[in-house]
Amino acid sequence: MTTLSTFHKNPDNHGKSSYPLQRLLNYGSQYRRQIWLATLFTIINTILDLAPPWIAGIAIDIVVQKQESAIANFGVKDIFWQLVVLSVLTVIIWIFESLSQYGFDRIWRNLAQNIQHNLRLDAYNHLQELESAYFEEKSTGALMSILNDDINQLEDFLNYGVHDIIGISTSIIILVGGSFLILPASITLVAMLPMPFIIWGSLNYQKNLESRYADVRERVSFLNSRLENNLSGINTIKSFTAEGYESCRLTRESEAYRRSNTKAIKLSAAFMPLIRMLVLVGFVALLFWGGLTANAGKISIGTYSAIIALVQSMLWPLVDLGEIFDKYQRSMASTNRVMNLLDTPIRITTGDISLPTDKVRGEVDFAQVSFAYPNREAIIKQLSLHIPAGETIAIIGTTGSGKSTLTKLLLRFYDISSGTITIDGIDIKKLDLHDLRRSIGLVSQDVFLFHGTVAENIAYGSFDASDRQIVEAAKVAEAHDFVIQLPQGYETIVGERGQKLSGGQRQRIAIARAVLKNPPILILDEATSSVDNETEAAIQRSLERITVNRTTIAIAHRLSTIRNASRIYVMEYGELVESGTHEELLEKDGIYANLWRVQSGEC
């Protein structure tokens, strides 16, 4: 495969130089045996593909030279038996040519499917391990473009492009070497005259096309981002009658993609006619000088016929270099994007201390914790907070005060800038990341349901739960009554993001999911903020049951939902400014008391 690793060097998006094809081959090193086997079949097939012109030339020599033919030199003088030998040899060559074609076609295509499959899974699994900050910088559409379009782009090149490159390389080596052995050097040099120009032009063409296809891949990711964003927000578009505006924005993205492709096509389309003219020069020169040489008796008529056919079979495939390089550059632009994703470092790494869920007491401590989102001022400032095991505490504060950020830090969606967070006295950075997150249940105001059944969404994360356990969890969350009234009950499809259900129904399914998970630590992040009073009362009843003997952190705007908490903390600008029970905070007549009066209608 050394032929495949001699392409132009390309700088990737991280600023370091690399051979994209070499990166792909390194990734596929586990398939080294299949690659070599497919390469062997390709070489054998290419060699056997060159046989028919020679067979035709030998047949002509048998008819013209009779007892002086090449086969006659092996002792077979009778023309009938010479033709029999040639026919048998042809059948054997044809059979092996067909078998080798079956071999390389099957192996290359299966190899393409296997690499695609593994690359997509590895890229997705790596993506899942990246920190939340990464997803804030990348759009969903752009990531979908890498996981789907870019990886699929490799298929055509792996299916046929690699085979074509090996085949052309093999043909050139055999025919150039063979021509020097059997033809006068002058004819061989004339026939090969366009070869350096073809190779030089191909490499320069590939170099210029490289940047154009990199731009094409970027443009298609922007287009996918726009489409994904608009489809997700279709109701918002409709409610603001912004269809025309979004259509114009999509038109701009699609037009940019079209222009980028047009630039690449302009260069790609020009290559083939230029190569055709260079091939024509070599072919006509061979036709002319070879004919004169054959007429002078320096080579046989059969050899002249075979060489014309063979050189044509070598030169004309060079015309396809444009299409081969086109596939190559498209796939290499995609390869770099996929490999760059795989090379993205995982910044939040797991610890090595195991903490089984049944061993967690649930004591949580924030000690002098500070945190800032990338390129922003600190949102948590030297915060200390002790949460005893099994108690329910509440955190309130204005929007942007850092309440929800605390829960993200506890789950290690982000790592703190300074300080420590511990569970049962163990720094969470030292805990096995999966153990940490398994011990925490999160019910947020932004409920995400997956496309699937109600039962599947309740059992999400508790995949071995029985039907009875799912129903019991739904009853605790006061979801059972509305679920059994759905068209297919627990087997009802909720739709993408649960769009077939109301906000209150989605919220109760999320609570049922947390009940089934049965975590020792429960986080309620505005769990009742977007539901009506009746639904809130139902949710509140279920929360009172599931928080018993469980460490619970409740974040709320509605103070009525947290008045019975063991301790309430008021947060402002990343700091805890008040704390106490509901009654104690009212007596302090501070921020909490003012909020209570506003929400209770006392002022």
N, C-alpha and C positions, 0 to 999 in steps of 0.2 A: 504493500500500500504506500510505498514511498512516493509514487507518482502523485498520489492524492494530497500530499502535504507540501507541495511546492508552489502553492498559490500565493498571491500578494498578501503581505502582512497588513493587518488592519488594527487600528486603535479602538479598543472597546470604550464603552461609556464611562468606565471608571478611570480613564486616562492612562491605562497601561496597555502596552502592545501585546497582541496575541494573534495566533492563527485560529480563526473561527473553526475551520475544518479540523484542525488538530485538537481543539477543545472538544469537538463533537466525537472525534475518534477516541480521545482519552476517556470521555464519558462512556463510550460503548466498548471499553476494553474487555468487559466481561463477555463480549461476543466475538473475541478475537478469533476463535476457532471457526465460527460461521463466516466471518469476514474473509479469512484466508481461503476457506473452501469455496465461497462464492467467487472470489477472485480467480481461483484455479479454474473453475468451470467457465468463467468469462474468457480467460486466456485460451483454453482449449476450444471453446466455441468460436472465438475469433480466428484461430489458426485453421479450423475446419471450414469456416466460412470462406477462407481464401482458396480452398481446394477447387471449386467448380471451374474457375477460369483455367487453371492448370489442366484439369481433366479435359476441358474443351480443346486446349492447345495440343495435348497428347493425342486426342482423337483425330485432330486435323493432321498431325504428323503421321499417324497410322495410315490414313487414307492417301496422303501425299507421298510420304517416304517409304511406306510399306515395310520391307525387311530392314530398313535403316532407322526405324523409329526407336524411341527410348525403350519401349517394352521389348522390342526385338533384341536389344542389347543384353537382356536377361535370359535369352535363349528361346523365347517364344516367337517363332518366325511367321507362322501362319496368321494371316490377318483376322480370320474368324476367331481364333483363340486369343489373339491380342485384344480384340473387342470384348470377348468374354471376360478376360482378366480385368480389363478396364471397367466393365459393367459391375463385376463383383466388388471391385475396390470402391466404386462410386456408392454402391448400396451400403457398404460398411461405413464409409465416411458419413453418409447421410444419417444413418442410425445413430452414430456417436454424436453427430452435430445436433440431432434432435434431443438426445438424452442430456447433453451438456446445456442446451438451451433451457430444458425443463429444470435442470439443477440450479443454474444461476438465477433464473427467473423466480423460482420458488424461494430460494434462500434470501436473495436480496429483498424481495417483497415482504417476507416474514420478518426479516431483520428490521425493515423500516417500521413495521407494525409494532414489534417488540420495543424498539428504541423510543418510538412515539409514546407508547403506553407507559413505559418506565419513566421517561422524561416528564410527562405530564403529572404522574403521581409524585415524583420526587420534587418537582417544582411546587405543586400544591402543598405537599407536606412541609416543605421548607417555608412556604408562605404562611402556613398556620403557626409556625414557631416564631415569626417575626413580631416585634413589639407593636403596640397599638399606634405609636407615633408614625410608623412606616405607612400605615393605611391612611393616615391623615394627609400624607404627602402624595399618595397615589390614588387615582380614580379607579373605581370598580371596572369601568369599561376598559381602561388601559391594561389592568391586570388580566381581565378576560381575554383581551387581544393576545397577550403573551401565552396564556394557558391553552388557548384554543387555536387562534389563527396562526400564530408563529410556529407552534409545534406541528400543526397540520401542514405548514409550508415545507417542512422537511421531507414529507412523504414522497413527493414526486422526484426530488433529487436522489433520495436513497433508493427508490424503486428503479430508476432508470439512469439518472445522471452519472452515478459512480461507475456503473457498467459501461456507459458510453465512453467515459474518459479512459478506462482501462482498455477497452476495445480499440479505440483509436491509437493509443500509445503502443499497443501490441502490434497493430497493423503496420505502423510506421517502422518499428524496429525490424520486423520480419521482412517487409518489402524493401526497405533501404538496404539491409544486409544481403538479402537474396539477389537484388538487382546488381549490386557490385560483383557478386559471384558469377552471374550468368550473362550479364550484358557488358558491352564496352563501357568504360568509365564515362565517356563523353555523353552517351545517351542517358545514363543514370543521373549525371549531374544536371543535364537539361531538364529531365523530368522532375528533379527535386528542387529546381531553381526557385519556385514560389514558396517553398516550405519555410525558410527563415522569416520571410515577410508575413506569412500567415501566422506563425507562432508569435512574432513580435506584435503584430496587430491585435491578436487575441488577448495577449497579456495586458496591453495598454487599454484595450476595450473593456476588459474586466476591471481594471483599476479605476477607470472613469465611471463605470456603471455602479461600482460599490457604494459610493456616497449617495447616488440617486435612489438606490433601493433602501438604504438606511432611512432616507427621508420618507419614502413610501410607507415603511413600517411604522414610523412615528405618526404619520398623518392618519393611517388607518386606526391607530390606537386612540387618537383624538376623536375620530368619527365614532368609534365604538363607545367612547365615554359619553359623547353627546346623546347617542341613541339610548344607552342604558339609563342615563339621568332623566331623559324625557319620558321614557316608558314608566319609570318608577314614579314620576310626578305627574302622570297624565291627568289626574283629577284636579290638581292645582292649576295646570295649564288650562283646563276647561273652565274652571271656576273664575279665572281671571281673563277669560276669552283671549288667551295669548297664543292661539294656534298659529296665527300669521307671523308673530314675532319668532316663535320657535322654529317655524318652517324656514324663515330667513336665516336663523342661526345654523340650522342643519344644512341649508344650502351652501353657506360659506364653508363649513367643514368638509362637505362632500366635494365642493368645487376645488378646495385646496388639495384634497386627495386625488381628484381627477387631474389637476395640473401637475402634481408630483409624478403620477403615473405617466402622463403624457411626455414629460421630460425624459423619463427612463425609456419609454417606447421609442422616442425619436432616435436615441442612440442605438437601441437594440435593433431597430428595423434597418438602420443603415449598414450594419455589420455584414449581413448575409450577402447583399449584392456585391460588396467590395471583395469578399472572399471568393465569390463565384468568378470574378474576373481574374483573380490571381490563380485560381485552379485552372481556368481556361488556358492561361499562358502555358502552364506546365503540360497540360494534356495535348494541346496543339503541337507544342515542341516535340513531345514524344511521338505523336502521330507522324510528324514530318520526318524527323531524324531517324526514328525507328524504322519507318518505311523504306528510307534510302538504304539503311544498314541491311535490312532483310533482302532487299532487291540485289544488293551486292553479294549476298550469300554468306554474310558474316554471322547471321543468326537464322534459325529456321522460321518458316511461316507460322508454325504452331507456337513457337516461343514468342514471336512478334504479337500474335493474337492474344496469347495469355497475358503478356506484359501490359498490353493496352487495357485489357479487362481488369487486371490486378491494380494497376496504378489508378485507373478510374475508380475502382472500389476503395482505394486509399484516399485519393484526393477529394472526391465528392463528399465523403462523410465529414471532411473538414468544414464544409459549408454549414454543417449542423453545430459547429462550435459555438455559433451565436446563440442558438437555443440552449445548448448545454451550459454556457456561461451565464445565460439569463436565469436558468434554474438555479445555478450555483450561487449567484449573487443574491437572489431572492431568499434562498434557504440560509445562506450565511448571515444575512442581515437579521433573519429571525433567530438563528443560532446564538448570535451575540446577545440578543435581548433575553433569551431564555437562560443562557449561561450567566449573564450578569445578575439575573434574579437569584439563581442558585448560589452565586458568589456573595450575595448580600449577607453581611455578618449578622448572626443572631445575638442581639445585645442583652436580652434577658435570658440568662442561662439557669438551668435547674440546679438546686442544691443536692447534696448527697445524704441528707438526713431524712429517713422515712418517718412518716407520721400517719399511721392508719386512722381512719375516721373514727373508729370506735374507741380510740385512745385519746381523742381530743377533748379537753375540758372546756375550752372556749375562752380562756382569759386572753384579752387582747391589750397590747400596750403600744402607743405611739410615743416615742421619746425624742423630743427636740427635732421633729421631722420638718424638713423644708423641701419644697419641690417647685419647679418651674417647667412649663411646657416649652418646647424648643423655640428659641428666638422670642421669648416673652418674659415678662417680669414674674417673680415668684408669686405663686398663687397660694401656697402653704408656707407659713413662716414660723419656724421654731415652735411647732405645735406639739404639745404633750397631752396625752389622753389615756386614762386607764379605764378599761371596761372589764369588770369582774365576770368570771365565768357564770353563765346561766342567767344573767340579768339583761333587761331591756333598757337601752339608753336611746335617746332621741337627739338628733342634731337638726336645728333649724337655722335659717339665715336667708338673706336676700340672694337673688340669682347672681351667680358668679362669685359667691363668697368662698367656694372651695369644698362644699359639702360632698358632692358626688365624686370629686377628685379623691377624697379620702378612701372611698370604697374601691376605686380603681387602683390606688396604691396598695391597699390590703390584698387585692387579688393579683397584684403584680402585673397589671396591664401596663404599668409604667414602674420604673424604679425610682426611688426617692433620691434627691440630690444630696441630702445629709440627714443624719440621725439614724434611728433604728425603729423597725416595727417588729414586734414579737407576738407569737401565739404560744401560750403556755410556756413563756420564757425563752422560746427558741426564735432566733432571728429568721424571718421568713425567707431571706436570701439563701439561707443554709438548708431550707426545707426542699424536699422533692416537689417540683412545681405542680405536678399532677395531684399529689397528696394535699398540697395547700388548697388548690382550687376545688378538690372533691370535698373538702371540709367546710366549704362556704357555699351557701345558697343565695342567689341574687334574684330578687324580684324588682324590676325597674318599671318606670312609667312607660318606657319605650319597649313594649313587649314585641319580641320577634318570634313568630310562629313559622315553621317550615311548611312547605307545600306537602300535604299528607293528611292523614286522618287525625281526628281529635285524640284518639288513643295513642297514636304515634307521637304526638306532640306532648302529651302528658308524660309519656314514658321516656322522653328524650333525656339522655344521660343516665337513665336507669333501664337500659335496654333489655335486661332479663326479667323485668317486672311481669307478674302474671296479670290476667284480666281482672281478677278480684282485687289485687293491689291498686290497679289503675282506678277502678270504680271507687274504692275506699278513699283514695287521695282526692278524687273529684268531689266526693261527699264532704270531706273536711273543708275543701275550698268552696263549698256551696255552688259547685258547678254541675253536679249530677242532674239536678232538675231541668236545667235548660238543655243539657246535652241529650237527654233521652227524648226531648221534643224535636230534635233535629231530624231531617229526613232519614238518615241512616244511623242515627244515634252516635255511638262512639266511632263508627266507621265513616262518618261524614267527612268529606274532604274540606279542609278549611280554606283552601286557596292560597295563592302566593302571599306571604307575610300575614296570613290569617284574614285576608280582606273580606271573606264571606261572613265573618263574625263581627259583632259590635265591640267597641272598646272595652266595655265591662266584661263581656264574655272572654275576650282575649286575656284580660287581666286575671280572671279566675282560673283559666287554664294554666297561666304562668304560675299562680300560687299552688295549684295542684301538682305541677311539675316540681316545685320546691318541696312540697310535702312528701312526694314520693322519693325524692333524693334524700330527705331526712338528714340534713347537714347539722353539725353541732353549732355552726355559726350562721345566722341568717341576716341578710341585708335587705331592707325594704326601702328602695329608693323612689320616693314619690309614688308608692304603689296604688294610691287612690286619687291621684291628682286630676285625672281626666275622666272621671265617671260621675254619674248622677248620685243624688243623695241616697236613694234606695239601694243602688249597687254598692255605694260606699259602706252603707250599714252592713250589707251582706259580707263584703270583703273584710270589714272590721271584725265581725264575729269570727270569721275563719282565722284571721290573724291572731286573735286573742287565744285561740286554741293551739295554734302551731308554735307560738312563742314561749309556751310554758316550758321551763327547765332548759331553755336554749338561749345562748348568747345572741341578742338581737340588736342590730343597729338600724334604727328607723330614721329616715330622712324625710322631712315633710314640710309643706307649706301650710297645710291645714292643721292648725294646732289642736283641733278637737280630736284628731286621730292619735295624738301622742301624749295627751295630758296625763295618762296613767303610767307613763314610763318611769322607771326607777330614778332616772336622772335625765334632765334635759340640758343640752348645751346650745348656746347661741353663738353662731359663727359670723364673723365680719372680716372681710379682707384677709382671709387665710389664718385668722386667729380666733381662739375661743375667748369671748368677752364676758359671757355670763354662764352660770351653771347652777342647777338646783332642781328640786321637784317643782311641779306646777304651782303649788301654793307658795313655795319659797320665792319663786321668780315673780309671782304677782305682788308679793310683799315688797320686793326690791324696787318695784315700779320703774323698771328700766325698759330695754328694747323689747323683751318678751311681753311685759305687761302692756306696752303700747300696741303690739301686734294682736294680743288677745282682745283688747278692747275694740280694735277695728274689726276683727273677724266675728266677734260676738255681737256686734251692733251696739255696743255701749257708747260709742262716740261717732 
